[in-house]
Amino acid sequence: MNLKQLRYFCATFETGSTTLAAQRCHVSQSVISAAIAQLEQDLGCRLFERHARGLSPSPDGVNLHRQARALLADADRLTASFRQRACGPRELRLHVHRTLSAGLVRTFVQRWLSISPEVTLTLVGEPEDADASLTTQDCASPAHPFTPLWPEQYMLLLPTNHALQAQAHLSLQHLTDQPLIERVQCERATIWHHQLALSGVRPKVVARVDSEEWALELVASGLGITVAPVGPQPRRNDLIYRDDVAELRLTHRVVGLSPLSPSVSDMLPLLLSHVAAINFGQDQRPDHVRPYNAVARGPLAQSVRAEDS
């Protein structure tokens, strides 16, 4: 067992796919599969269950991920401490796409401050001012590499007392005349409006917001419903998440990290380690392996699962 194998295992656990793990780690899929097979042989247990829909971690896999993440963080911190001596104080200017969860950003900042105090973290509002960007694949600059971290599925979000929560099967037609909280900052807004128009659906817009947190709070208040991307962050108890709307099952996005400055190349392993671990707590599996809240769906997910199976 070595650190590289553990990194490949953690990437597979967190993306739910050897294909996305290979993209994150910049190696071939066969290298990822071989590393996992060697780990399973060394540890004498199965780390993943293989099935037609892809991979899901076994209980041993969940346990290994928790311990491997702690070990990798220690290794990255050790490396960074020696580089700090040679380079002096460092600063990382990070841009975070504004449609990402504020809770995700909070957890990342807390983790960074506690584990990497030798590198000053500054959050900036525009990618042009940043050394790296935590963003979506659609919004990443084609001039810079993009490392996928996790998939997010677009879901219909309802207040807990909404009539549609009892509907067995949902489609966009059910949104007709429904009060809608419109997320104007969404990179898929144009596609979303086109899809509604093609379906002949005209929801009643009761609020237009440019903040994810505003949108979720207004839905929780009962003002209306919304469609939003949902990733591996913990679910709110005051919202109903419907991932079974027929037309939305083909709508997803991939969140990842894009380095924008050559000066941060030596910090990327440490940065990736922090970002990849922030949403997977000690007893929490990624939501994309849970049957009701499956996140990775659609054409990309189907190709990923076909290659993983």
Backbone torsions as a table, in degrees:
resi	resn	phi	psi	omega
1	MET	NA	137.5	176.6
2	ASN	-141.4	171.6	-175.9
3	LEU	-63.4	-35.8	-179.1
4	LYS	-63.5	-42.6	177.5
5	GLN	-62.4	-39.6	179.0
6	LEU	-66.1	-37.6	176.8
7	ARG	-62.9	-42.2	179.8
8	TYR	-65.7	-39.5	177.4
9	PHE	-63.3	-46.8	-178.8
10	CYS	-62.9	-39.4	178.2
11	ALA	-62.3	-39.4	178.5
12	THR	-68.6	-42.8	178.8
13	PHE	-59.6	-43.9	-172.0
14	GLU	-80.9	-27.2	176.8
15	THR	-95.8	-16.4	-178.7
16	GLY	73.4	19.9	-172.6
17	SER	-162.0	134.5	173.9
18	THR	-70.1	-26.4	178.5
19	THR	-67.4	-50.5	178.7
20	LEU	-67.8	-33.4	176.8
21	ALA	-62.9	-40.7	178.4
22	ALA	-63.4	-39.8	177.3
23	GLN	-64.5	-41.5	-179.3
24	ARG	-63.9	-42.7	-173.8
25	CYS	-90.0	-3.5	178.1
26	HIS	59.6	45.0	174.7
27	VAL	-135.0	175.7	178.4
28	SER	-79.4	160.1	179.0
29	GLN	-63.5	-33.2	-179.9
30	SER	-64.9	-32.3	177.3
31	VAL	-66.0	-42.4	178.0
32	ILE	-62.3	-48.4	-178.1
33	SER	-61.5	-40.7	-179.8
34	ALA	-65.4	-39.4	179.8
35	ALA	-64.3	-42.4	179.7
36	ILE	-66.9	-42.2	178.5
37	ALA	-61.3	-39.7	179.3
38	GLN	-67.4	-39.8	176.4
39	LEU	-61.4	-44.9	-179.7
40	GLU	-62.2	-37.0	178.5
41	GLN	-69.6	-43.5	-178.9
42	ASP	-65.1	-38.2	-175.3
43	LEU	-90.4	-14.4	178.8
44	GLY	70.2	33.8	179.6
45	CYS	-153.7	163.3	175.4
46	ARG	-89.3	129.9	-179.5
47	LEU	-94.4	-22.7	179.9
48	PHE	-138.1	149.0	169.2
49	GLU	-97.4	127.0	179.9
50	ARG	-95.6	131.8	177.9
51	HIS	-150.3	177.1	-173.3
52	ALA	-60.4	-29.2	-176.8
53	ARG	-89.4	1.6	177.7
54	GLY	125.5	-137.4	-176.2
55	LEU	-119.1	144.0	169.1
56	SER	-136.4	139.8	-175.6
57	PRO	-71.0	142.1	172.9
58	SER	-79.1	168.5	174.7
59	PRO	-55.6	-37.7	176.3
60	ASP	-65.4	-35.6	178.1
61	GLY	-65.0	-41.2	177.7
62	VAL	-62.6	-42.2	179.7
63	ASN	-64.9	-43.9	179.7
64	LEU	-64.4	-40.3	-179.0
65	HIS	-59.5	-43.3	180.0
66	ARG	-59.7	-45.9	-177.6
67	GLN	-75.6	-36.3	-179.4
68	ALA	-66.6	-39.0	179.7
69	ARG	-62.1	-41.0	178.7
70	ALA	-65.3	-41.7	179.9
71	LEU	-64.9	-44.2	-179.8
72	LEU	-66.0	-37.7	177.5
73	ALA	-62.6	-40.6	177.7
74	ASP	-63.5	-42.3	-179.8
75	ALA	-64.9	-42.4	179.1
76	ASP	-66.2	-38.8	179.5
77	ARG	-66.3	-37.8	177.7
78	LEU	-63.3	-46.3	178.7
79	THR	-61.5	-45.3	-177.9
80	ALA	-63.8	-34.3	-178.3
81	SER	-66.1	-36.4	178.9
82	PHE	-75.0	-36.6	176.3
83	ARG	-66.1	-33.2	178.9
84	GLN	-61.0	-40.3	179.8
85	ARG	-61.7	-40.0	-176.3
86	ALA	-77.4	-34.5	-172.0
87	CYS	-100.6	-15.3	-174.7
88	GLY	80.9	-173.1	-178.3
89	PRO	-57.7	139.9	-180.0
90	ARG	-122.0	156.9	176.4
91	GLU	-132.4	139.0	174.1
92	LEU	-118.3	120.6	175.8
93	ARG	-98.3	113.9	-174.1
94	LEU	-113.7	129.5	171.9
95	HIS	-98.3	134.3	178.0
96	VAL	-118.8	124.3	180.0
97	HIS	-58.1	135.4	-169.4
98	ARG	-73.1	-7.9	175.7
99	THR	-91.6	-0.4	177.2
100	LEU	-78.3	154.7	-176.0
101	SER	-61.7	133.1	176.0
102	ALA	-64.2	-33.0	176.6
103	GLY	-63.8	-37.9	176.0
104	LEU	-61.7	-45.9	-179.9
105	VAL	-63.2	-42.6	-180.0
106	ARG	-60.4	-45.8	-179.3
107	THR	-64.1	-40.2	178.6
108	PHE	-62.1	-46.5	-178.7
109	VAL	-63.4	-43.4	178.7
110	GLN	-60.6	-43.1	-180.0
111	ARG	-64.7	-44.3	-178.9
112	TRP	-61.9	-46.3	-177.4
113	LEU	-64.6	-32.0	-177.7
114	SER	-83.7	-28.2	-172.9
115	ILE	-106.7	-29.3	-175.4
116	SER	-125.8	57.1	-178.9
117	PRO	-67.2	-15.5	-178.5
118	GLU	-74.3	-15.3	178.0
119	VAL	-114.6	118.1	179.7
120	THR	-72.9	125.1	179.6
121	LEU	-98.1	127.1	176.1
122	THR	-125.6	124.0	176.5
123	LEU	-90.4	129.7	-178.2
124	VAL	-119.1	157.3	-173.4
125	GLY	-84.5	-22.3	-175.5
126	GLU	-125.9	142.0	178.6
127	PRO	-58.2	-31.6	-178.5
128	GLU	-61.7	-23.5	-178.2
129	ASP	-98.2	5.1	-169.6
130	ALA	-109.1	157.3	171.2
131	ASP	-89.0	-26.4	179.3
132	ALA	-152.7	156.9	-178.3
133	SER	-131.4	129.4	170.3
134	LEU	-93.9	105.5	-166.6
135	THR	-147.0	-172.3	177.3
136	THR	-101.9	158.3	-177.5
137	GLN	-62.5	-35.3	179.3
138	ASP	-64.3	-32.7	-175.2
139	CYS	-97.6	-7.2	-179.8
140	ALA	-70.5	144.2	179.2
141	SER	-71.1	131.4	178.2
142	PRO	-66.7	-13.1	-179.7
143	ALA	-79.9	-8.9	-177.4
144	HIS	-126.7	149.6	177.6
145	PRO	-64.8	153.2	179.8
146	PHE	-129.8	124.4	179.0
147	THR	-106.8	111.8	-178.5
148	PRO	-68.5	141.4	179.7
149	LEU	-114.0	-48.1	178.1
150	TRP	-158.5	153.8	175.2
151	PRO	-89.9	154.2	174.3
152	GLU	-132.0	136.7	177.5
153	GLN	-102.8	140.8	173.4
154	TYR	-76.1	128.6	-178.0
155	MET	-127.8	159.4	172.5
156	LEU	-87.2	123.5	-179.5
157	LEU	-107.6	129.8	-175.8
158	LEU	-124.9	151.3	167.3
159	PRO	-66.8	157.3	-171.6
160	THR	-64.4	-23.0	-177.8
161	ASN	-102.2	16.3	-175.2
162	HIS	-75.1	144.1	-177.1
163	ALA	-63.3	-30.6	-177.0
164	LEU	-71.3	-13.8	-179.3
165	GLN	-64.0	-25.0	-179.6
166	ALA	-90.0	-5.8	-179.1
167	GLN	-71.4	125.5	-175.0
168	ALA	-67.3	-43.4	-177.9
169	HIS	-129.5	130.9	-176.8
170	LEU	-116.4	147.3	170.9
171	SER	-139.5	174.6	179.4
172	LEU	-61.7	-25.3	180.0
173	GLN	-59.8	-28.7	179.4
174	HIS	-69.8	-11.6	-179.4
175	LEU	-85.9	-7.4	179.6
176	THR	-56.5	126.1	178.8
177	ASP	65.9	9.2	176.6
178	GLN	-80.3	141.1	175.5
179	PRO	-66.8	125.4	-172.5
180	LEU	-117.4	133.7	169.5
181	ILE	-91.6	112.0	-176.4
182	GLU	-90.9	125.6	178.2
183	ARG	-91.4	93.0	-172.4
184	VAL	-72.2	-17.0	-177.8
185	GLN	-84.4	-5.6	-174.1
186	CYS	-67.8	134.0	179.7
187	GLU	-69.5	-14.8	178.8
188	ARG	-101.0	13.1	-174.3
189	ALA	-58.3	-44.4	-178.9
190	THR	-63.1	-44.6	179.0
191	ILE	-63.1	-40.5	-179.1
192	TRP	-62.2	-45.6	179.6
193	HIS	-65.5	-38.3	178.4
194	HIS	-63.8	-41.1	179.8
195	GLN	-64.4	-41.1	176.9
196	LEU	-63.2	-43.2	-178.9
197	ALA	-62.5	-42.8	179.1
198	LEU	-62.5	-31.7	-179.9
199	SER	-85.2	-3.8	-178.5
200	GLY	69.4	25.9	-176.8
201	VAL	-100.7	131.5	179.0
202	ARG	-129.2	85.0	177.4
203	PRO	-69.0	160.7	179.7
204	LYS	-94.1	107.2	-178.0
205	VAL	-74.1	119.4	-179.3
206	VAL	-107.5	-10.5	177.1
207	ALA	-162.3	142.3	173.2
208	ARG	-119.8	120.8	-174.7
209	VAL	-128.5	152.3	178.7
210	ASP	-113.6	24.7	-179.5
211	SER	-136.4	132.2	176.7
212	GLU	-60.1	-42.0	-176.4
213	GLU	-66.7	-38.8	175.3
214	TRP	-60.1	-45.5	-178.5
215	ALA	-59.9	-46.6	-177.9
216	LEU	-67.0	-39.6	179.6
217	GLU	-65.2	-40.0	-179.8
218	LEU	-68.5	-36.1	175.1
219	VAL	-64.6	-46.0	-179.3
220	ALA	-61.0	-30.4	179.8
221	SER	-71.9	-17.4	-178.5
222	GLY	98.1	4.1	-177.8
223	LEU	-67.3	-35.4	-177.8
224	GLY	-174.3	-167.6	179.6
225	ILE	-117.2	168.6	175.8
226	THR	-152.6	165.7	172.5
227	VAL	-115.7	126.9	-174.4
228	ALA	-147.7	153.6	175.6
229	PRO	-73.8	138.6	-178.6
230	VAL	-126.6	125.9	-179.4
231	GLY	-112.6	-150.2	-173.7
232	PRO	-84.0	4.7	178.4
233	GLN	-68.1	154.2	-179.8
234	PRO	-57.6	145.0	179.7
235	ARG	-77.2	148.5	173.4
236	ARG	-81.6	142.0	-180.0
237	ASN	-78.5	-15.5	-177.4
238	ASP	-99.4	16.9	176.7
239	LEU	-131.6	151.0	172.2
240	ILE	-103.4	126.2	-179.6
241	TYR	-104.2	115.1	177.7
242	ARG	-108.9	109.4	179.1
243	ASP	-99.3	10.8	-173.3
244	ASP	-108.4	15.8	174.5
245	VAL	-69.8	122.2	-169.3
246	ALA	-52.0	-49.5	-174.8
247	GLU	-71.5	-23.0	-178.1
248	LEU	-85.0	-12.9	-179.8
249	ARG	-64.2	-20.5	178.7
250	LEU	-96.1	7.1	-174.3
251	THR	-115.2	114.9	-179.5
252	HIS	-147.2	172.1	172.5
253	ARG	-144.9	164.1	179.0
254	VAL	-119.0	127.2	176.6
255	VAL	-95.2	139.9	-179.4
256	GLY	-158.8	-173.3	-176.9
257	LEU	-117.4	134.0	179.8
258	SER	-126.1	112.5	175.0
259	PRO	-72.5	133.0	-175.9
260	LEU	-110.6	-10.3	-177.5
261	SER	-134.3	134.5	177.6
262	PRO	-60.7	-21.4	-176.1
263	SER	-68.9	-14.5	-177.7
264	VAL	-101.4	6.6	-175.7
265	SER	-58.1	-36.6	-178.8
266	ASP	-75.8	-16.1	179.5
267	MET	-94.8	-7.5	-173.8
268	LEU	-61.2	-44.0	178.0
269	PRO	-57.9	-41.2	178.7
270	LEU	-65.6	-43.6	-179.4
271	LEU	-63.9	-45.0	179.1
272	LEU	-62.4	-38.5	179.1
273	SER	-61.3	-43.1	179.5
274	HIS	-66.1	-49.1	-174.6
275	VAL	-66.1	-42.7	-175.5
276	ALA	-65.2	-27.9	-173.6
277	ALA	-93.5	-9.7	-166.8
278	ILE	-68.4	-24.1	-175.2
279	ASN	-105.6	5.8	-175.9
280	PHE	-120.1	91.2	-175.8
281	GLY	-76.3	-176.9	-172.1
282	GLN	-58.5	-41.6	-176.1
283	ASP	-115.2	19.4	-173.6
284	GLN	-111.8	123.7	171.5
285	ARG	-84.6	154.1	174.4
286	PRO	-59.7	141.7	-175.5
287	ASP	-66.6	-19.1	-178.3
288	HIS	-73.1	-4.3	174.1
289	VAL	-104.1	4.7	177.1
290	ARG	-91.7	136.0	-171.9
291	PRO	-61.0	-40.2	-175.4
292	TYR	-80.4	-34.5	-175.2
293	ASN	-104.7	37.1	178.7
294	ALA	-58.8	129.0	-175.8
295	VAL	-99.8	-41.4	-173.6
296	ALA	-84.2	97.6	178.5
297	ARG	-136.4	173.8	178.2
298	GLY	93.8	-174.0	-174.0
299	PRO	-57.1	-45.1	179.8
300	LEU	-62.7	-46.9	-177.6
301	ALA	-63.3	-37.5	-179.5
302	GLN	-64.9	-41.0	178.5
303	SER	-67.8	-37.0	178.3
304	VAL	-63.2	-46.7	-176.9
305	ARG	-66.7	-37.0	179.6
306	ALA	-62.2	-38.8	-179.4
307	GLU	-75.4	-31.1	-177.7
308	ASP	-77.6	-29.8	-172.4
309	SER	-76.2	NA	NA
